[in-house]
């Protein structure tokens, strides 16, 4: 795709001990002296992706990525059913972002987040607004209970056959209740035959809404049992606890983001994160710019979405180069 920048390899990488017996894997790519941008991946538990670096001009950006607790190259890995997730919460991740910023010697950075990473970016910015020069968020989420209910119940009206299989894969006495909690129990079962099947069944359901877009493709790593086990465990852990957020916490604390430039990018046909969430956020935060991309769904990797994301990163690059936003320097 011509809109994307070339593939690049990190110039620096390592592991950072963030406490609670957790270490996170981080990388830096692009220009070591460029505008710093921290990239917050989705999931929760999806891990960072090399492809995301292509949204940023490597001559102008210092691109910082890390795998959130329990996934990717971070340790301990949540694919093991005995792995303790008690120290893996939204607020632990907010603390990890700050530890990484201090470790890398960065005063202030651009924050980019997609899907779950959007929620994390907003919550981090509300906790540390003085460290955020600007925000770019894609596939808008606030991880409210209403959004979780939509993903694992409301979407059934669009995919009745797939949802019936998703529901039938849990014990019969759990089928009329909380499916997130039911899968969370299965994924914690020490028997690989049980927790690996649950991870596959979970991802089979998620794939239904992804593949509704004929231009989209499932990530290749979804064929890795270790990857899907960790991702499903982390997602069910986070969503069971509603992200450790009050239902409208992001909206309630929106005034903390006053003065931070933000571009919100949303696919009009996004079934996973319906456009109403982006609209509600834009109503509460009129200073943020909402860009709705027609004929696009949840994936940021389609040509239309990629073009808008690159346009947004280039705009913030220009602002930084012109020193119009002194937070960058």
C-alpha positions as CSV (number, residue, x, y, z in Angstrom):
1,X,0.0,0.0,0.0
2,X,1.5,3.3,-1.1
3,X,0.2,5.2,1.8
4,X,2.4,3.3,4.3
5,X,6.0,3.9,5.0
6,X,8.6,1.2,4.4
7,X,9.1,-1.7,6.7
8,X,11.9,-1.1,9.2
9,X,13.6,-3.0,12.0
10,X,14.2,-1.7,15.5
11,X,17.4,0.1,16.2
12,X,17.1,-0.7,19.9
13,X,15.2,-3.2,22.1
14,X,15.2,-4.7,25.5
15,X,13.3,-5.9,28.6
16,X,12.2,-3.6,31.4
17,X,11.5,-4.9,34.9
18,X,8.3,-3.1,35.9
19,X,7.8,-4.8,39.3
20,X,5.3,-7.4,40.5
21,X,7.6,-10.1,38.8
22,X,6.7,-8.7,35.4
23,X,9.1,-7.6,32.6
24,X,7.9,-5.9,29.4
25,X,9.6,-6.1,26.0
26,X,10.2,-2.8,24.3
27,X,11.6,-1.6,20.9
28,X,12.6,1.7,19.3
29,X,12.5,2.3,15.6
30,X,12.9,5.2,13.2
31,X,14.9,8.3,14.1
32,X,16.6,8.2,17.6
33,X,16.4,12.0,17.6
34,X,12.9,12.2,16.2
35,X,9.5,13.1,17.7
36,X,8.8,10.3,20.3
37,X,5.6,8.4,19.8
38,X,4.5,5.5,22.0
39,X,2.3,2.9,20.3
40,X,-0.3,1.2,22.5
41,X,-1.5,-2.1,21.0
42,X,-5.0,-3.5,21.2
43,X,-6.5,-6.7,22.6
44,X,-6.0,-6.4,25.5
45,X,-3.2,-8.9,25.0
46,X,-2.6,-8.7,21.2
47,X,1.0,-7.6,21.5
48,X,2.8,-5.1,19.4
49,X,3.0,-5.4,15.6
50,X,5.8,-4.5,13.3
51,X,3.2,-3.3,10.7
52,X,2.1,-0.5,13.0
53,X,5.5,1.2,12.6
54,X,4.6,1.9,9.0
55,X,2.0,4.5,10.0
56,X,4.9,6.8,11.1
57,X,7.6,8.5,9.0
58,X,10.8,6.8,10.2
59,X,12.9,9.9,9.3
60,X,10.9,12.1,11.7
61,X,9.5,9.8,14.4
62,X,11.2,7.9,17.3
63,X,8.7,5.0,17.4
64,X,8.4,3.3,20.7
65,X,6.5,0.0,21.1
66,X,6.1,-2.4,24.0
67,X,4.2,-5.6,24.7
68,X,1.8,-5.1,27.5
69,X,2.0,-7.4,30.5
70,X,1.6,-11.1,29.8
71,X,1.7,-11.0,26.0
72,X,4.2,-10.8,23.1
73,X,7.7,-11.0,24.4
74,X,6.8,-9.8,27.9
75,X,7.2,-12.1,30.9
76,X,5.6,-14.1,32.5
77,X,3.5,-15.1,29.5
78,X,-0.2,-15.4,30.1
79,X,-0.5,-18.5,27.9
80,X,0.3,-20.6,30.9
81,X,-2.9,-21.2,32.9
82,X,-1.0,-21.0,36.2
83,X,0.3,-17.5,35.3
84,X,-0.9,-15.0,37.9
85,X,-2.9,-12.2,36.3
86,X,-3.6,-10.3,39.6
87,X,-0.9,-7.7,38.8
88,X,-2.1,-7.3,35.3
89,X,-4.6,-4.4,35.3
90,X,-5.3,-1.2,33.4
91,X,-3.6,0.7,36.2
92,X,-0.5,-1.5,36.2
93,X,-0.2,-0.7,32.4
94,X,-0.6,3.0,33.0
95,X,2.3,2.7,35.5
96,X,4.3,0.7,33.0
97,X,4.0,3.4,30.3
98,X,5.4,5.9,32.8
99,X,8.2,3.6,33.8
100,X,9.1,3.2,30.1
101,X,9.0,6.9,29.5
102,X,11.4,7.6,32.4
103,X,13.6,4.7,31.4
104,X,14.0,6.1,27.8
105,X,14.5,9.6,29.1
106,X,11.5,11.1,27.3
107,X,9.9,14.3,28.7
108,X,6.7,14.2,26.6
109,X,5.4,12.1,23.7
110,X,2.7,11.6,21.1
111,X,0.5,8.7,22.2
112,X,-1.1,6.4,19.6
113,X,-3.7,3.7,20.5
114,X,-5.9,1.4,18.5
115,X,-9.0,-0.4,19.8
116,X,-8.2,-1.4,23.4
117,X,-5.1,0.7,23.0
118,X,-7.5,3.7,22.5
119,X,-9.0,3.2,26.0
120,X,-5.5,2.8,27.4
121,X,-4.2,5.9,25.7
122,X,-7.2,8.0,27.0
123,X,-6.8,6.7,30.6
124,X,-3.0,7.2,30.5
125,X,-3.5,10.8,29.2
126,X,-6.0,11.5,31.9
127,X,-3.6,10.3,34.5
128,X,-0.6,12.0,33.1
129,X,-1.7,14.9,30.9
130,X,1.5,16.8,31.3
131,X,3.4,13.9,29.5
132,X,1.1,13.8,26.5
133,X,1.9,16.2,23.6
134,X,-0.9,14.8,21.4
135,X,-3.2,11.8,20.9
136,X,-4.1,9.8,17.9
137,X,-6.7,7.1,18.6
138,X,-8.2,4.6,16.2
139,X,-11.3,2.3,16.5
140,X,-12.6,4.3,19.5
141,X,-13.3,2.4,22.7
142,X,-13.8,3.3,26.3
143,X,-14.2,-0.3,27.6
144,X,-17.6,0.3,29.2
145,X,-19.8,-2.6,30.3
146,X,-22.2,-1.6,27.5
147,X,-19.4,-2.1,24.9
148,X,-18.3,-5.4,26.4
149,X,-22.0,-6.6,26.3
150,X,-22.2,-5.6,22.7
151,X,-19.1,-7.6,21.7
152,X,-20.3,-10.9,23.4
153,X,-24.0,-10.6,23.1
154,X,-25.3,-7.7,21.0
155,X,-23.3,-8.8,17.9
156,X,-25.2,-12.1,17.9
157,X,-27.9,-10.5,15.8
158,X,-25.4,-10.1,13.0
159,X,-23.8,-13.5,13.3
160,X,-26.4,-15.9,14.8
161,X,-24.7,-19.1,13.6
162,X,-21.2,-18.1,14.9
163,X,-22.7,-16.8,18.2
164,X,-24.6,-20.1,18.6
165,X,-21.3,-22.0,18.3
166,X,-19.6,-19.5,20.7
167,X,-22.3,-20.0,23.2
168,X,-22.5,-23.8,22.8
169,X,-18.8,-24.2,23.6
170,X,-19.2,-23.4,27.3
171,X,-20.9,-25.7,29.8
172,X,-24.7,-25.8,29.4
173,X,-25.4,-24.2,32.8
174,X,-23.3,-21.2,31.7
175,X,-24.9,-20.5,28.4
176,X,-27.6,-18.2,29.6
177,X,-25.2,-16.2,31.8
178,X,-22.0,-14.2,31.5
179,X,-20.1,-15.7,28.6
180,X,-17.0,-13.7,29.3
181,X,-16.9,-15.2,32.9
182,X,-17.6,-18.7,31.5
183,X,-14.7,-18.5,29.0
184,X,-12.4,-17.0,31.7
185,X,-13.0,-20.2,33.8
186,X,-12.3,-22.5,30.9
187,X,-9.1,-20.6,30.0
188,X,-7.8,-21.0,33.5
189,X,-8.3,-24.8,33.4
190,X,-4.9,-26.5,33.7
191,X,-5.9,-29.1,31.1
192,X,-4.5,-28.0,27.7
193,X,-7.3,-29.8,25.9
194,X,-9.8,-27.5,27.7
195,X,-8.0,-24.1,27.7
196,X,-6.6,-24.4,24.2
197,X,-10.0,-25.3,22.8
198,X,-11.6,-22.4,24.7
199,X,-9.0,-20.0,23.2
200,X,-9.7,-21.3,19.7
201,X,-13.5,-21.0,20.2
202,X,-13.0,-17.4,21.6
203,X,-11.0,-16.4,18.5
204,X,-13.4,-18.1,16.1
205,X,-16.2,-15.8,17.5
206,X,-14.0,-12.7,17.2
207,X,-13.1,-13.6,13.6
208,X,-16.7,-13.4,12.5
209,X,-16.8,-9.6,12.8
210,X,-13.3,-9.2,11.3
211,X,-14.0,-11.3,8.2
212,X,-17.3,-9.4,7.4
213,X,-14.9,-7.0,5.6
214,X,-13.8,-8.8,2.5
215,X,-10.6,-6.8,2.4
216,X,-9.6,-7.9,6.0
217,X,-7.6,-10.9,6.9
218,X,-7.0,-12.6,10.2
219,X,-3.6,-12.0,11.8
220,X,-1.2,-14.9,11.0
221,X,-0.4,-15.2,14.7
222,X,-3.9,-16.3,15.4
223,X,-2.8,-19.7,14.3
224,X,-0.3,-19.9,17.2
225,X,-1.9,-21.7,20.2
226,X,0.4,-20.0,22.7
227,X,-0.6,-16.6,21.3
228,X,-4.3,-17.1,21.3
229,X,-4.3,-18.7,24.7
230,X,-2.5,-15.6,26.2
231,X,-4.7,-13.2,24.3
232,X,-8.0,-14.8,25.3
233,X,-6.9,-15.1,28.9
234,X,-5.9,-11.4,29.1
235,X,-9.1,-10.2,27.3
236,X,-11.4,-12.2,29.5
237,X,-9.5,-11.1,32.6
238,X,-9.8,-7.4,31.6
239,X,-13.4,-7.5,30.5
240,X,-14.5,-9.6,33.5
241,X,-13.2,-6.7,35.6
242,X,-14.6,-4.0,33.2
243,X,-11.1,-2.7,32.7
244,X,-11.0,-1.6,36.4
245,X,-12.9,1.5,35.2
246,X,-16.2,3.1,36.2
247,X,-18.8,2.8,33.4
248,X,-18.3,6.4,32.1
249,X,-15.0,7.2,33.7
250,X,-13.3,8.4,30.4
251,X,-16.3,10.8,29.8
252,X,-16.4,11.8,33.4
253,X,-12.8,12.9,33.4
254,X,-12.6,14.3,29.9
255,X,-11.7,17.8,31.3
256,X,-8.3,16.4,32.1
257,X,-7.5,16.2,28.4
258,X,-8.2,19.9,27.8
259,X,-5.4,21.4,25.8
260,X,-4.2,18.1,24.3
261,X,-4.6,18.0,20.5
262,X,-6.3,14.8,19.4
263,X,-7.4,13.1,16.2
264,X,-10.0,10.3,16.5
265,X,-10.2,8.0,13.5
266,X,-13.3,5.7,13.2
267,X,-14.6,3.3,10.6
268,X,-18.2,4.0,9.7
269,X,-18.9,0.2,9.4
270,X,-17.0,-0.8,12.5
271,X,-19.1,-3.5,14.2
272,X,-16.6,-4.2,17.0
273,X,-16.5,-0.6,18.1
274,X,-19.6,1.0,16.7
275,X,-19.3,4.6,15.7
276,X,-21.7,5.7,18.5
277,X,-18.8,5.5,21.0
278,X,-16.6,7.9,18.9
279,X,-19.6,10.2,18.6
280,X,-20.3,10.3,22.3
281,X,-16.6,11.0,23.0
282,X,-16.5,13.8,20.4
283,X,-19.6,15.3,21.9
284,X,-18.0,15.4,25.4
285,X,-14.7,16.6,23.9
286,X,-15.4,19.0,21.0
287,X,-11.8,20.2,20.8
288,X,-10.8,16.7,19.5
289,X,-11.2,16.1,15.8
290,X,-13.3,13.1,14.8
291,X,-12.6,11.6,11.3
292,X,-15.1,9.0,10.2
293,X,-13.8,6.8,7.4
294,X,-16.6,5.6,5.0
295,X,-16.8,2.0,4.1
296,X,-14.2,1.0,6.7
297,X,-14.6,-1.4,9.6
298,X,-12.4,-2.0,12.7
299,X,-9.1,-3.0,11.1
300,X,-6.6,-0.1,10.7
301,X,-4.8,-2.1,8.0
302,X,-7.2,-1.4,5.1
303,X,-6.1,1.1,2.5
304,X,-8.7,3.7,3.5
305,X,-8.0,3.5,7.2
306,X,-4.2,3.5,6.7
307,X,-4.3,6.6,4.5
308,X,-6.2,8.5,7.2
309,X,-3.9,7.4,10.0
310,X,-0.8,8.3,8.0
311,X,-2.3,11.7,7.2
312,X,-2.9,12.3,10.9
313,X,0.7,11.2,11.9
314,X,2.1,13.5,9.2
315,X,0.1,16.4,10.5
316,X,1.5,16.0,14.0
317,X,5.0,15.6,12.5
318,X,4.5,19.0,10.8
319,X,3.3,20.6,14.0
320,X,6.4,19.2,15.9
321,X,8.8,20.3,13.2
322,X,7.4,23.8,13.3
323,X,7.7,23.8,17.1
324,X,4.1,24.9,17.3
325,X,3.6,22.5,20.2
326,X,6.5,23.2,22.6
327,X,5.7,20.1,24.6
328,X,7.7,18.1,22.1
329,X,10.9,19.9,22.9
